[in-house]
Amino acid sequence: MRSPRFLLLAVGLAGCAALLFARGWYAHDLMFRFLVWNLFLALVPAFAAAAMLHADRRRARVLTAVWGALWLLFLPNAPYLITDLIHLKPRPPVPYWFDVVLFATFVGAGVLAAFSSFHDVQQVVARRFGRTAGWAVVALAAFASGFGIYLGRIQRLNSWDVFTQPADLFAALTERLFVPWLHPGAIAVTILYGAVVLFGYIAVRVIMTPRSHDPAQH
């Protein structure tokens, strides 16, 4: 992972930790410590994608494929932090505005982790198969993460269920993929969250792309 991104990640994690411990000190209760675990899972795809990019540059095809599979498996955990907002409500004596900032910080970290992983994977795919293929993979991954959010938040399944409960996960996947009209909730969550994630990534890319007439580029 490039140093500026690593520094940004470190600052963001430090901010999340500071807010969480400040709340715990003030309320004498670390009731939102589950956010730490969720954020850890959100960072897995970011590091997996960075490792995938590094392996691809070394032309280690097997490692590239392994890291890519790990990235896709854990990817939904990054935008999944958005759904943790369901836990947000007034909890005196902690000011409500403080909890809003706390959750927003963790959610932002999760979303940025997803975008960071998209950028790395897109580079790998574009280098091998072209720019269009790179964007196609990002789009598919965004909606796959939306489906993963549905499985996690609604069906209470996890990424590691691939290893611990493969039969249950396979049944949930096949039922919703082959007869999706029987599960309108799955369709709605997949499309809505997938579209939001994809639009957010595109927006960041557009904003960060320098314009040819930008005076700062001369």
C-alpha positions as CSV (number, residue, x, y, z in Angstrom):
1,M,0.0,0.0,0.0
2,R,1.4,3.4,-1.0
3,S,2.6,5.5,1.9
4,P,0.1,8.4,1.5
5,R,-2.8,6.0,1.7
6,F,-1.2,4.2,4.6
7,L,-0.9,7.5,6.4
8,L,-4.5,8.4,5.7
9,L,-5.6,5.0,6.9
10,A,-3.5,5.4,10.1
11,V,-5.0,8.8,10.9
12,G,-8.5,7.6,10.3
13,L,-8.1,4.6,12.5
14,A,-6.5,6.8,15.2
15,G,-9.6,9.1,15.0
16,C,-12.0,6.2,15.3
17,A,-10.1,4.8,18.3
18,A,-10.0,8.2,20.0
19,L,-13.7,8.9,19.6
20,L,-14.6,5.4,20.8
21,F,-12.4,5.6,23.9
22,A,-13.5,9.1,24.7
23,R,-17.1,7.9,24.7
24,G,-16.2,5.0,26.8
25,W,-14.4,7.2,29.3
26,Y,-17.3,9.6,29.5
27,A,-20.0,7.0,29.7
28,H,-18.0,4.3,31.6
29,D,-19.2,1.8,29.0
30,L,-17.7,0.6,25.7
31,M,-21.1,-0.4,24.3
32,F,-20.0,0.3,20.7
33,R,-16.9,-1.8,20.7
34,F,-18.5,-4.0,18.0
35,L,-17.6,-1.2,15.6
36,V,-13.9,-2.1,16.1
37,W,-14.5,-5.6,14.9
38,N,-16.6,-4.4,12.0
39,L,-14.0,-2.0,11.0
40,F,-11.3,-4.6,11.2
41,L,-13.3,-6.8,8.8
42,A,-13.7,-3.7,6.5
43,L,-10.0,-3.4,6.3
44,V,-9.4,-6.9,5.1
45,P,-10.5,-6.3,1.5
46,A,-8.4,-3.1,1.4
47,F,-5.3,-4.9,2.4
48,A,-6.2,-7.9,0.2
49,A,-6.6,-5.6,-2.8
50,A,-3.3,-3.9,-2.1
51,A,-1.6,-7.3,-1.8
52,M,-3.3,-8.4,-5.1
53,L,-1.9,-5.3,-6.8
54,H,1.6,-6.0,-5.4
55,A,1.4,-9.6,-6.5
56,D,0.3,-8.7,-10.0
57,R,3.2,-6.3,-10.4
58,R,5.5,-9.2,-9.5
59,R,3.7,-11.3,-12.1
60,A,2.8,-13.8,-9.4
61,R,-0.5,-15.0,-11.0
62,V,-1.4,-17.6,-8.4
63,L,-1.0,-15.1,-5.5
64,T,-2.9,-12.5,-7.5
65,A,-5.8,-14.9,-7.9
66,V,-5.7,-15.9,-4.2
67,W,-5.7,-12.3,-3.0
68,G,-8.4,-11.4,-5.4
69,A,-10.7,-14.2,-4.1
70,L,-10.0,-13.0,-0.5
71,W,-10.9,-9.4,-1.6
72,L,-14.2,-10.4,-3.1
73,L,-15.1,-12.6,-0.1
74,F,-14.6,-9.9,2.5
75,L,-15.6,-6.9,0.3
76,P,-19.1,-6.6,1.7
77,N,-17.7,-6.0,5.2
78,A,-16.5,-2.6,4.1
79,P,-19.7,-0.9,3.1
80,Y,-21.6,-3.0,5.7
81,L,-20.6,-0.4,8.2
82,I,-23.2,1.8,6.7
83,T,-25.9,-0.4,8.2
84,D,-24.5,0.0,11.7
85,L,-26.3,3.3,11.7
86,I,-29.4,1.3,12.8
87,H,-27.8,1.4,16.3
88,L,-27.8,5.2,16.3
89,K,-30.2,6.7,18.8
90,P,-30.0,9.1,21.8
91,R,-28.3,7.5,24.7
92,P,-27.8,9.9,27.6
93,P,-25.6,11.0,29.2
94,V,-23.6,10.9,25.9
95,P,-24.7,13.8,23.6
96,Y,-26.5,12.5,20.5
97,W,-24.4,14.6,18.2
98,F,-21.2,12.9,19.5
99,D,-22.6,9.5,18.6
100,V,-23.5,10.8,15.2
101,V,-19.9,11.8,14.7
102,L,-18.6,8.5,16.1
103,F,-20.7,6.4,13.7
104,A,-20.0,8.7,10.8
105,T,-16.3,8.3,11.4
106,F,-16.5,4.5,11.4
107,V,-18.8,4.4,8.4
108,G,-16.5,6.8,6.5
109,A,-13.5,4.5,7.2
110,G,-15.4,1.5,5.9
111,V,-16.5,3.2,2.7
112,L,-13.0,4.6,2.1
113,A,-11.6,1.0,2.6
114,A,-14.0,-0.2,0.0
115,F,-13.0,2.6,-2.5
116,S,-9.3,1.9,-1.9
117,S,-9.8,-1.8,-2.7
118,F,-11.8,-0.9,-5.8
119,H,-9.0,1.3,-7.1
120,D,-6.3,-1.4,-6.7
121,V,-8.4,-4.2,-8.2
122,Q,-9.4,-1.9,-11.1
123,Q,-5.8,-1.3,-11.8
124,V,-5.0,-5.0,-11.9
125,V,-8.0,-5.9,-14.2
126,A,-7.4,-2.9,-16.5
127,R,-3.7,-3.8,-16.9
128,R,-4.6,-7.3,-18.0
129,F,-7.9,-6.9,-19.8
130,G,-8.4,-3.2,-20.5
131,R,-10.1,-0.2,-19.0
132,T,-13.7,-1.3,-19.8
133,A,-13.1,-4.6,-18.0
134,G,-11.7,-2.8,-15.0
135,W,-14.9,-0.7,-14.7
136,A,-17.1,-3.8,-15.3
137,V,-15.4,-5.6,-12.4
138,V,-15.9,-2.6,-10.1
139,A,-19.6,-2.4,-11.0
140,L,-20.1,-6.1,-10.5
141,A,-18.2,-6.0,-7.2
142,A,-20.3,-3.0,-6.0
143,F,-23.6,-4.9,-6.5
144,A,-22.0,-8.1,-5.1
145,S,-21.2,-6.1,-2.0
146,G,-24.8,-4.9,-1.9
147,F,-26.0,-8.5,-2.0
148,G,-23.4,-9.4,0.7
149,I,-24.8,-6.6,2.9
150,Y,-28.2,-8.2,2.6
151,L,-26.8,-11.6,3.6
152,G,-25.0,-10.1,6.5
153,R,-27.6,-7.7,7.9
154,I,-30.8,-9.5,7.1
155,Q,-29.8,-13.2,6.9
156,R,-27.0,-12.8,9.6
157,L,-24.5,-14.6,7.5
158,N,-20.8,-13.8,7.5
159,S,-17.8,-14.0,5.1
160,W,-16.2,-16.8,7.1
161,D,-19.4,-18.9,6.7
162,V,-17.8,-20.1,3.5
163,F,-15.6,-22.2,5.7
164,T,-17.8,-22.8,8.8
165,Q,-21.3,-23.1,7.3
166,P,-20.9,-23.6,3.6
167,A,-24.1,-25.5,3.2
168,D,-26.2,-22.8,4.8
169,L,-24.4,-20.1,2.7
170,F,-24.8,-22.1,-0.5
171,A,-28.5,-22.6,0.1
172,A,-29.1,-18.9,0.8
173,L,-27.1,-17.9,-2.3
174,T,-28.7,-20.3,-4.8
175,E,-32.3,-19.6,-3.6
176,R,-31.9,-15.9,-4.0
177,L,-29.9,-16.0,-7.2
178,F,-32.1,-18.5,-9.1
179,V,-35.5,-17.4,-7.8
180,P,-34.9,-13.8,-7.0
181,W,-38.6,-12.8,-7.5
182,L,-39.4,-14.7,-4.3
183,H,-37.0,-12.4,-2.3
184,P,-37.8,-8.8,-3.2
185,G,-36.0,-7.6,-0.1
186,A,-32.7,-9.1,-1.4
187,I,-33.2,-7.4,-4.8
188,A,-33.9,-4.0,-3.2
189,V,-31.0,-4.1,-0.8
190,T,-28.6,-5.3,-3.5
191,I,-29.6,-2.6,-6.0
192,L,-29.8,0.3,-3.5
193,Y,-26.6,-0.4,-1.6
194,G,-24.8,-1.5,-4.8
195,A,-25.8,1.7,-6.6
196,V,-24.8,3.9,-3.7
197,V,-21.4,2.3,-3.4
198,L,-20.8,2.4,-7.1
199,F,-21.9,6.0,-7.5
200,G,-19.8,7.0,-4.5
201,Y,-16.7,5.5,-6.0
202,I,-17.3,7.0,-9.4
203,A,-17.9,10.4,-7.8
204,V,-14.5,10.2,-6.0
205,R,-12.7,9.1,-9.2
206,V,-14.3,12.0,-11.1
207,I,-13.5,14.6,-8.4
208,M,-9.9,13.4,-8.1
209,T,-9.2,13.2,-11.9
210,P,-7.2,16.3,-12.8
211,R,-8.6,18.4,-15.7
212,S,-6.4,19.2,-18.6
213,H,-7.0,23.0,-18.2
214,D,-6.4,22.9,-14.4
215,P,-3.8,25.7,-13.7
216,A,-2.4,23.5,-10.9
217,Q,-1.2,21.1,-13.5
218,H,1.0,23.6,-15.2
